């Protein structure tokens, strides 16, 4: 798995995940549930990862979204 996007805001990562999904690329969000299990809020970024074989294509898609 390769990191392709990172943000402190879950909604931003979910938007990018949705864009990849619409292009047929499966992705996962690391740290998605970290605040649900911690007693105190955790200040940790959410990380979007994809399979290494799809990383280049995923980056191209996300580059278009961020423009």
Order of alpha helices (4+ residues) and beta strands (2+ residues): beta-alpha-beta-alpha-beta-alpha
